[in-house]
Amino acid sequence: MQVNQILMEAMQVAKSQHKHTAIQIAQYNNLEVEHLSRVDFGRVLSDSLQQPQKSTDSLIIQNSQYVSRDYISLDQLTAEALDSSGKYKVLTEMLNRRLGLMSIAVSGQER
């Protein structure tokens, strides 16, 4: 698997992690929701690199478990949202730099 493909897959997982965490934050204060879904996104990324034919959503379901809301704080969820957002930004920057270097290599020009 090429580095660009790995970066794109990692970006997809980080985006899904942020979306999942945002949903958990939205559900946190809903008294009807007693359990929140917790996902091992490190495992999701590992599985997605080994099984590229599987969708990220199906890997999230496969690697999730429900935990009582009592064991999760809103601060923890907020920190996770910030963490996944930061990961996505770093991965985007890495991909942009790689593409910039490839562009320079192809054109033979210096910046």
Secondary structure, DSSP 8 states (H G I E B T S, - for coil): --HHHHHHHHHHHHHHHHHHHHHHHHHHT-TT--EEEEE-HHHHHHHHHH-TTS-HHHHHHHTEEEEEGGG--HHHHHHHHHHHHHHHHHHHHHHHHHHHHHHHHHHT---
